[in-house]
Amino acid sequence: MTTRERVVIRLNNQRATRYTDLLVIGTPEDLAPMFGAASRLGRLVFISAPIPMGGNDTRFRRYVRLRNQ
């Protein structure tokens, strides 16, 4: 399963502004290009600190908020 398949999307329906909240799981090498692209497009609102998955798993979990059009 890829990082994109692990993304959990929850839409927050607000009248003035709409955001997409994501819980992203992956290695820093997988997540950095996605965050960079979102930042360049002006969509990135918030990224949480990386939280280790635990055990022998080297992946991290991060909460991300993106601005919709």
N, C-alpha and C positions, 0 to 999 in steps of 0.2 A: 504494500500500500504506500503511495507517495504522500508527500507532505500536503499537497493540495487536496488529496482525498481525505485527509484527517482534519481539514478545516471545518469547524462547526460555525454555521452562520445563523445569527439571530438578528432580524431586522427590528429596529426601533422606529416605530411610526410616530414621528412628531410632525406637526404642521409646518413650523418654520424651517427646520433643518432635519435632514434624514441622515442617519449614520448606519453603518454595518459593523456589528461587533463580531469579532472573530477570536476563536481560541485556536492558536496555531501551534503545532508540535513538529519539531524537526531539529536538525543540527544547525549550528550557527552558519555553516557554509551554505545550507539550503535556504535559510531564512533571509540572509543579508541581501541577496538580489531582489527578493520580493519587497522588502522594506525600502530599498533604494528606489525601486520603480515607483512605489506608492508615494514616496517623498517627492520625487521629481515631478510627478503629476499633480501635486498639491492635494492629494487625497488623505494623506496620513495626518491623523489628529492626535493619537496617543499610542504608545507602546509601553507595556509593563516591563519590569525587570525580568530577566530570564529565570525560570524556576526549574531546577533539575527534575527529571522524571523519577529518579531514584533507582536504587539497585545498580545493576551493571549497564543500564541504559544510558547512553551518552547524549541523548536528545534533551531538548529543553522545551518548556511550555511557556507561551507568551500570549497575553491578551492584547489585541490590536483593535483600535477603532478607526474606521475609514469614513470619509465624507463622501456621500453619494452626490450625483449631479443635481 
